[in-house]
């Protein structure tokens, strides 16, 4: 059975895979600058992917509910995603002393990969 929740889960899984590939390529590109730059790019992209996974779990995990409950789960998922992203960025730059430019580049690449993954149609199964 095709439902919007099942389609949303497939779309979230596909976005995470696309993000992982794009961030891996970005980290390899930053490896020419140094190991810490590659690690920073990978960490920034991984923060977006992990936040997206958590957002999908929260937003799509409750099944069919009234609209107010679905909207509340969606908002909680989005807020949790950005809390994870900001926390990882602050820890990476502050505690880990990683360079912020490649970390920000990893975030941008992961968000762009998410945009591309969600712009292409999902195949029905």
N, C-alpha and C positions, 0 to 999 in steps of 0.2 A: 504494500500500500504506500502510495506517495503522499506524504503530508508535508506541510510547510516546516514542521520541526525536523523531520528526517532530511529534507532538502537543505535546511539550515545547517544541520550537523555535517552533511557531506561538503557543503560549501566552506565551512570553518576548517575542516580537515584539509581540504585542497589548498586553502589560503596558507595554512601553516606549512605545508610541504613546499609551496612556492616561496614562502619567506625563507625557509631553511636553505633552499638552493641559492637564492639571491644573496643571502647573507654570507654563505660559504664562499661564493665568488668574490664578494666584496672584501672579505677577510683575506683571501688569497691575494687580491690586488694590493691591499695594505701591507702585506707581508714584505713587500719590497722596501717599505719604509722602516720596518722593524717589527719584532715580535709583539711588543706592547701595543703598537698601532693595530695589528691584526687582531689581537685579543680584545681590544676596545671595540673594534667594529663588530666582532662576533658577539660580544656581550650586549651591545646596543640593539642589535637585531634580535638576539635571543630574548631580550626583555620584552620586545614587542610581540614576538611569537608566543612566549609564555603568558603574557597578559591577554593575548587573543584567545589562547586555549582556556584560560580561567574565565574569561568573559563568556565564551561559548558554553562552558559547563554551567555557569550560573544562569545565563539567559535562556538556554534551551533545555535545562534539566528538569523543569517543573511540570512538563506535560501540558495538557490543555486546561487552561484556567480562564476565568473572566478577564476582560481586557485590563482592568486595573492591576491585577496580579501579574499579568504578562508584561505590562509596561514597567512595573516596579522591578521585575527580574531583569528586564533589558537595561534599565538605568543602573541597577546595582552591578551588572556585568560590565558596563562601560566604565563606571567609576572604578571598579576593581582593576580593570585593565590598566588604566592610567596611573593608579596608585602603584601598581607593580612596576610599570615603566619608569616612573619618576624615582621610586626607591632604588631600583637597580642602577639608574644613572647617577644618582647622588652617592651611592656606595662605591661605584666604580671610579668616579672622579675623586671623591673625597677620601675614602679609605684605601682604595686600590691604587691611587695616584696614576690612573690611566689617562691618556690624552683625550680631551673632550671632543675634538674635531672628528676623529674616526668613529667615536661612539655615536655622535650625532648622525654621521653618515650611515652607520648601520641601522639606526632608527628610521631614517628617511628611506633607505633602500627597502627595509622590511615593510614599511607602510605603502610604498609604491607597489611592491609585489602583491600585497594584500588587495590593493585597488585593482590590479590587473587580474588577479584570480577571481575576484568577485564580479568583474565586468564581463567575463566570458560565461556563456551559458553552461549550466550543470546538466550532464547527461542523465536521462531518466533510467532507472534500473527496474 
